[in-house]
Amino acid sequence: MIYIVLIFTIPLLVFEKSVTPILAGITIIMIAIYVLLGLDIIHRTVIAMFAAIVSIILAIALGSFLAEESLDFVIESIDFNTIGLLLGMMIMVAILGETGVFHQVGIKLGKISKGNVWILMLLLCTFTSVASMFVDNVTTILLMVPVTLSITRTLGIHPIPFIIAQVLVSNIGGAATLIGDPPNILIGSAAGIDFNSFLKYMGPTIAIIFGFSLLLIKIFFKRELKGEQKLEQQEDIQELMHRDENAILIHHKGLLVKCLIVLVGVIILFSLQTITHLEVSIIAIGGAAILLIVSRVPPEKILHEVDWATLLFFIGLFVIVGVAVHAGLITILANMAIDITGGDPWITFVMVIWMSGITSAFVDNIPLTTTMIPLVHSLNGDPTIADSFGPESGFQFSPLWWALALGADLGGNGTLIGSSAGVVAIALSAKFGHYISFTRWIKIGFPFMLITLGIGTIVLYGFLMLMY
């Protein structure tokens, strides 16, 4: 009841106008979604699909659009580029999993760590973060979660702290490059930013944030990692060191070579996207199709491994956010935040970081970025901001674009639905019997997000001031 009162009164007080029924309705629906996710009593895919249908019915009933336009609206709301990317990579990862390479990598990393759980955490996080710079973080998580599960299963330790930590650093590492995180691809396309420029501006900032993130991970998971120190007993180390990591892989070397060739080709095409202009979904699905042909693995077996529940969850979220955008909810929230800055360029810079960061914790950062891009365009057209951030001031690209990238990428760590990588990770984890609840994630992810956003704001501001 308190939420409903606030929904109707806050916009009225701020904007001096009444709230439309569709705006109030979709706000209530979105609040209900997060309450249900927090209570963890219904599967997240069921929540998303049901809420999507209710949102569409509500929009039709309130005259937001006609019933015959509903199918077109749903199709326009869904980001098929993201869905196609996930589907293609899920297929390729499923085929790669047939080779036993995840088992091999897991044992090798375990041997390098010699059973020390903190060194193992450090190795996994560092590899995941660096890989996320050059392969989008969704793909990196798709590849690394099975590795992590294999390692922890072999060592007899709980995998959830490792999985959460890897998602957190994958979102950080992915923020460094144009292809590292889906929002960056959207921003680069909208602002005309090339791969090298993105790395030049975001790379140093992200490197510093990553260093702090390792310290935060050690603090947040100190108790759980300490509880696993039994691995450092001599007998456990000896058992680990004598395991044969090539036992499975030796029978599938041919398939592994084919998988690696196709994956390398896909990664190269990802990095050349600004030249080829091929969408990542086309590249991923094309790679999956080629790998299905050359591997000769039964398609029925591979398609059974695809996480359809996660894909449907994404589709439901896209539709809900689409209705929210159509109703003007996100625009109202954005305008409310921008009004606070009074038009000051650097205050607006900070506001864009924190507004996009906090919002992307609760709204997937891909549709959020899509919504924010027109807003940033309009802000850059403001005379005061243009004088400070335009080409005449010396900036090659407006700092507001870097603010949006930093906020959208790091903000996704706040909740388990804030980033595509997080959603994929919890789905894979649950598939292997390790369920991560909404509440457990937010206890770690939200404070982690706030601290890294704070560090990132200071570092990015300082870096831009040094450059200009």
C-alpha positions in Angstrom: 0.0 0.0 0.0 2.9 2.4 0.8 4.4 1.7 -2.6 1.1 2.5 -4.3 0.7 5.8 -2.4 4.3 6.8 -3.4 3.7 5.9 -7.0 0.8 8.3 -7.3 2.1 11.1 -5.1 5.8 11.5 -6.0 5.4 12.2 -9.7 2.5 14.6 -8.9 4.6 16.6 -6.4 7.7 16.7 -8.7 6.1 17.2 -12.1 2.8 18.8 -11.0 0.8 16.5 -13.2 -1.3 13.4 -12.6 0.1 9.9 -13.1 -1.4 8.0 -16.1 -3.0 4.7 -15.3 -0.6 2.7 -17.4 2.4 4.4 -15.7 1.0 3.5 -12.3 0.1 0.0 -13.4 3.5 -0.9 -14.9 5.2 0.5 -11.8 3.2 -1.7 -9.5 4.0 -4.7 -11.7 7.7 -4.0 -11.7 7.7 -3.6 -7.9 5.8 -6.9 -7.6 8.3 -8.6 -9.8 11.2 -7.7 -7.5 9.2 -8.6 -4.4 8.5 -12.1 -5.8 12.1 -12.5 -6.8 13.2 -11.6 -3.4 10.8 -14.0 -1.7 12.0 -16.7 -4.0 8.7 -18.6 -4.0 8.1 -18.8 -7.8 10.7 -19.6 -10.5 12.0 -16.4 -12.0 11.1 -17.4 -15.6 7.5 -18.0 -14.5 7.4 -14.6 -12.9 8.9 -12.8 -15.9 6.6 -14.5 -18.4 3.4 -14.0 -16.4 4.3 -10.4 -15.7 5.0 -9.8 -19.4 1.5 -11.1 -20.3 -0.1 -9.0 -17.6 1.8 -5.9 -18.7 0.6 -6.3 -22.3 -3.0 -7.0 -21.3 -2.9 -3.9 -19.0 -1.5 -1.7 -21.8 -4.2 -2.9 -24.2 -7.0 -2.4 -21.6 -5.8 1.1 -20.8 -5.6 2.1 -24.4 -1.8 2.4 -24.5 -1.9 0.6 -27.8 -4.4 -1.5 -29.8 -4.8 -5.2 -29.4 -3.8 -5.8 -33.1 -0.6 -3.9 -32.4 0.4 -6.0 -29.5 2.4 -8.6 -31.4 4.4 -5.9 -33.2 5.1 -4.2 -29.9 6.3 -7.4 -28.3 8.6 -8.1 -31.3 10.0 -4.6 -31.1 10.6 -4.8 -27.4 12.6 -8.0 -27.5 16.3 -7.6 -28.1 16.8 -10.6 -30.5 20.5 -9.7 -30.9 21.0 -10.6 -27.2 18.7 -13.7 -27.5 20.6 -14.9 -30.6 24.0 -14.3 -29.0 23.0 -16.3 -25.9 21.5 -19.2 -28.0 24.5 -19.4 -30.3 27.0 -19.4 -27.5 24.9 -21.9 -25.5 25.1 -24.3 -28.4 28.8 -23.9 -28.9 29.5 -24.3 -25.2 27.4 -27.4 -25.1 29.4 -29.0 -27.9 32.7 -27.9 -26.3 31.5 -29.5 -23.1 31.4 -32.9 -24.9 35.2 -32.8 -25.3 36.0 -32.8 -21.5 38.1 -29.6 -21.8 36.3 -28.1 -18.8 37.4 -31.0 -16.7 41.0 -30.6 -17.9 41.2 -26.9 -17.3 39.6 -27.3 -13.9 42.2 -29.9 -12.7 45.1 -27.8 -14.1 43.9 -24.7 -12.3 43.4 -26.7 -9.1 47.0 -28.1 -9.4 48.4 -24.5 -9.9 46.6 -23.4 -6.8 47.8 -26.5 -4.9 44.5 -26.6 -3.0 44.7 -23.0 -1.7 41.2 -21.7 -2.1 42.2 -18.0 -2.2 44.8 -18.6 -4.9 42.2 -20.6 -6.8 39.7 -17.7 -6.5 42.4 -15.3 -7.6 43.2 -17.4 -10.7 39.6 -17.8 -11.7 38.7 -14.1 -11.2 41.8 -12.8 -13.1 41.3 -15.2 -16.0 37.6 -14.4 -16.2 38.1 -10.6 -16.1 40.8 -10.6 -18.7 38.8 -12.9 -21.0 35.8 -10.6 -20.6 37.8 -7.8 -22.2 38.1 -9.6 -25.5 35.1 -11.9 -25.4 31.8 -10.5 -24.3 31.2 -11.3 -20.6 28.1 -13.4 -21.4 30.2 -15.8 -23.5 33.0 -15.8 -20.9 30.6 -16.8 -18.1 29.1 -19.5 -20.4 32.6 -20.9 -20.8 33.9 -20.4 -17.2 31.0 -21.5 -15.0 31.3 -25.2 -16.2 35.0 -24.9 -15.5 34.4 -23.6 -12.0 31.9 -26.3 -11.3 34.3 -28.9 -12.5 37.1 -27.5 -10.3 35.0 -27.2 -7.2 33.5 -30.7 -7.7 36.9 -32.2 -8.0 38.2 -30.4 -4.9 35.0 -30.9 -2.9 34.3 -27.3 -2.2 31.2 -25.1 -2.6 31.1 -23.4 -6.0 28.7 -20.5 -5.3 31.3 -18.0 -3.9 33.5 -18.6 -6.9 30.6 -18.2 -9.4 29.4 -15.0 -7.9 32.9 -13.6 -7.8 33.5 -14.4 -11.4 30.3 -12.7 -12.5 31.3 -9.6 -10.5 34.7 -9.4 -12.2 33.4 -10.3 -15.6 31.2 -7.2 -15.6 34.2 -5.1 -14.5 36.5 -6.6 -17.1 33.9 -6.3 -19.8 33.6 -2.6 -19.2 37.1 -2.0 -20.5 36.5 -2.7 -24.2 33.9 -2.1 -26.9 33.1 -5.8 -27.2 33.4 -6.8 -23.5 29.8 -6.0 -22.5 26.6 -5.7 -24.6 25.9 -2.1 -23.4 29.3 -1.1 -24.7 28.4 -2.3 -28.2 25.2 -0.2 -28.1 27.1 2.9 -26.8 29.9 2.5 -29.3 27.5 2.3 -32.2 25.5 5.3 -31.0 28.5 7.6 -30.3 30.8 6.3 -33.1 33.4 5.1 -30.7 35.9 2.6 -32.1 37.6 -0.3 -30.3 40.9 1.4 -29.6 39.3 4.6 -28.3 37.1 2.6 -25.9 40.1 0.7 -24.5 42.1 4.0 -24.2 39.5 5.7 -22.1 38.0 2.9 -20.1 41.0 0.5 -19.8 43.0 2.4 -17.1 39.9 3.1 -15.0 38.8 -0.5 -15.1 42.3 -1.8 -14.3 42.3 0.2 -11.0 38.7 -0.9 -10.2 39.7 -4.5 -10.8 42.5 -4.2 -8.3 40.1 -2.9 -5.6 37.5 -5.6 -6.6 39.9 -8.4 -5.7 40.3 -6.9 -2.3 36.6 -6.6 -1.9 36.0 -10.2 -2.9 38.5 -11.4 -0.4 36.7 -9.4 2.3 33.2 -10.4 1.3 34.0 -14.1 1.0 36.5 -14.3 3.9 34.4 -16.5 6.1 33.4 -18.9 3.3 36.9 -19.2 1.9 38.3 -19.7 5.4 35.9 -22.6 5.9 37.4 -24.4 3.0 41.0 -24.3 4.2 40.8 -28.1 4.9 42.0 -28.4 1.3 45.4 -27.3 2.4 45.9 -30.6 4.3 48.7 -32.6 2.7 46.5 -35.6 1.8 44.1 -33.4 -0.2 46.9 -31.8 -2.1 48.4 -35.2 -3.0 45.1 -36.5 -4.2 44.6 -33.4 -6.4 48.1 -33.5 -7.9 47.7 -37.1 -8.9 44.5 -36.7 -10.9 44.8 -37.2 -14.6 43.3 -34.1 -16.3 43.6 -35.7 -19.8 41.6 -38.8 -19.1 38.5 -37.6 -20.9 40.0 -35.1 -23.3 42.3 -37.7 -25.0 39.3 -39.4 -26.6 37.9 -36.1 -28.1 41.0 -34.3 -29.4 39.5 -34.0 -32.9 36.3 -32.5 -31.7 38.2 -30.1 -29.4 40.3 -28.8 -32.4 37.1 -28.2 -34.4 35.5 -26.4 -31.4 38.6 -24.2 -30.8 38.9 -23.2 -34.5 35.2 -22.2 -34.7 35.4 -20.3 -31.3 38.5 -18.4 -32.4 36.8 -17.5 -35.6 33.8 -16.2 -33.7 35.9 -14.2 -31.3 37.9 -12.6 -34.2 34.6 -11.7 -35.9 33.4 -10.1 -32.6 36.5 -8.0 -32.5 36.1 -7.0 -36.2 32.4 -6.0 -35.7 33.1 -2.3 -36.4 34.5 -3.3 -39.8 32.1 -6.1 -40.8 29.0 -4.6 -39.2 27.8 -8.1 -38.5 25.5 -8.3 -35.4 26.9 -10.5 -32.6 23.8 -12.7 -32.8 24.5 -13.5 -36.5 28.1 -14.3 -35.7 27.2 -16.5 -32.7 24.4 -18.4 -34.4 26.5 -18.8 -37.5 29.3 -20.3 -35.4 26.9 -22.6 -33.7 25.5 -23.8 -37.1 29.0 -24.5 -38.5 30.0 -26.3 -35.3 26.9 -28.5 -35.4 27.8 -29.5 -39.0 31.5 -30.2 -38.5 31.1 -31.9 -35.1 28.4 -34.2 -36.2 27.0 -34.3 -32.6 23.3 -35.1 -32.6 21.4 -31.7 -32.6 18.7 -33.2 -30.3 21.4 -33.8 -27.6 22.9 -30.4 -27.9 19.6 -28.5 -28.0 18.5 -30.4 -24.9 21.5 -28.6 -23.2 20.3 -25.1 -24.1 18.9 -23.2 -21.2 15.5 -22.3 -22.6 14.3 -21.1 -19.3 16.9 -18.4 -19.2 16.1 -17.3 -22.8 12.4 -17.0 -21.9 13.3 -15.1 -18.7 15.1 -12.5 -20.9 12.2 -12.3 -23.3 9.8 -11.6 -20.5 12.1 -8.9 -19.0 12.4 -7.2 -22.4 8.6 -7.1 -22.8 8.1 -5.7 -19.3 10.7 -3.0 -19.7 9.3 -2.2 -23.2 5.9 -1.5 -21.6 7.6 0.6 -18.9 9.5 2.6 -21.5 6.3 3.1 -23.5 4.5 4.3 -20.4 7.3 6.8 -19.7 8.4 5.3 -16.4 12.1 5.3 -17.1 12.0 8.7 -18.8 10.3 10.2 -15.7 12.9 8.7 -13.4 15.7 10.0 -15.7 14.2 13.5 -15.9 13.8 13.6 -12.1 17.5 12.8 -11.7 18.7 15.2 -14.3 16.6 18.1 -12.8 18.6 17.7 -9.6 21.9 18.5 -11.4 20.7 22.0 -12.5 22.5 21.5 -15.8 26.0 21.5 -14.4 28.1 19.3 -16.8 30.2 17.4 -14.2 27.3 17.0 -11.8 25.4 15.6 -14.7 28.4 13.3 -15.4 28.2 11.9 -11.9 24.4 11.7 -12.0 24.5 9.6 -15.2 27.0 7.2 -13.6 24.9 6.6 -10.5 21.5 6.8 -12.2 22.5 4.2 -14.8 24.3 2.2 -12.2 21.5 2.0 -9.6 18.8 1.4 -12.3 20.8 -1.3 -14.1 20.9 -3.2 -10.9 17.2 -3.7 -11.2 16.6 -3.4 -14.9 18.8 -5.5 -17.3 21.5 -3.2 -18.5 20.9 -3.8 -22.2 17.4 -2.3 -22.4 18.4 0.3 -19.9 21.3 1.4 -22.1 19.0 1.5 -25.1 16.7 3.8 -23.1 19.6 6.0 -21.9 21.3 6.6 -25.2 18.7 9.1 -26.5 18.8 10.9 -23.2 22.6 11.2 -23.4 22.3 12.5 -26.9 19.9 15.2 -25.8 22.1 16.1 -22.8 25.1 16.5 -25.1 23.0 18.9 -27.2 22.4 21.2 -24.2 24.4 24.4 -24.8 26.0 24.4 -21.3 27.0 20.7 -21.5 28.1 21.1 -25.2 30.4 24.0 -24.2 32.2 21.8 -21.6 32.0 18.4 -23.2 31.9 19.1 -27.0 34.7 18.8 -29.5 35.6 22.5 -29.1 36.5 21.8 -25.4 39.0 19.2 -26.4 37.1 16.0 -25.6 37.2 13.5 -28.5 34.0 12.0 -27.1 31.6 13.4 -24.5 32.4 12.2 -20.9 28.7 11.4 -20.6 29.3 8.3 -22.9 32.0 7.0 -20.5 29.7 7.7 -17.6 26.9 5.7 -19.1 29.2 2.8 -19.9 30.7 2.7 -16.4 27.3 2.9 -14.7 25.5 0.4 -16.9 28.4 -2.2 -16.8 29.2 -2.0 -13.1 25.6 -1.4 -11.9 24.7 -4.8 -13.3 26.5 -6.4 -10.4 23.9 -5.1 -7.9 21.4 -7.9 -8.4 21.3 -11.3 -10.1 19.1 -9.9 -12.9 21.1 -6.7 -13.4 23.4 -8.2 -16.1 23.1 -10.9 -18.7 26.2 -12.5 -17.3 24.6 -12.8 -13.9 21.3 -14.4 -15.3 23.3 -16.9 -17.3 25.5 -17.8 -14.3 22.7 -18.5 -11.9 20.9 -20.6 -14.6 24.0 -22.7 -15.2 24.6 -23.0 -11.5 21.0 -24.1 -10.8 21.2 -26.6 -13.6 24.0 -28.4 -11.7 22.1 -28.3 -8.4 23.6 -25.1 -6.9 20.8 -22.6 -6.5 21.7 -18.9 -5.9 18.8 -16.9 -4.4 18.0 -13.3 -5.2 18.6 -12.4 -1.5 22.0 -14.1 -1.3 23.2 -12.3 -4.4 22.1 -8.9 -3.3 23.8 -9.2 0.0 27.2 -9.4 -1.8 26.5 -7.8 -5.2 24.8 -4.5 -4.0 27.5 -3.3 -1.6 30.1 -4.5 -4.1 28.4 -2.4 -6.8 28.2 0.7 -4.6 31.8 0.6 -3.6 33.1 -0.1 -7.2 30.8 2.7 -8.6 32.2 5.1 -6.0 35.8 4.2 -6.9 35.1 4.3 -10.6 33.5 7.7 -10.4 36.6 9.2 -8.7 39.1 7.4 -11.0 37.2 8.1 -14.3 36.8 11.8 -13.3 40.5 12.1 -12.4 41.6 10.3 -15.6 39.5 12.6 -17.8 40.8 15.7 -16.0 44.4 14.5 -16.5 43.9 13.9 -20.2 42.3 17.3 -20.8 
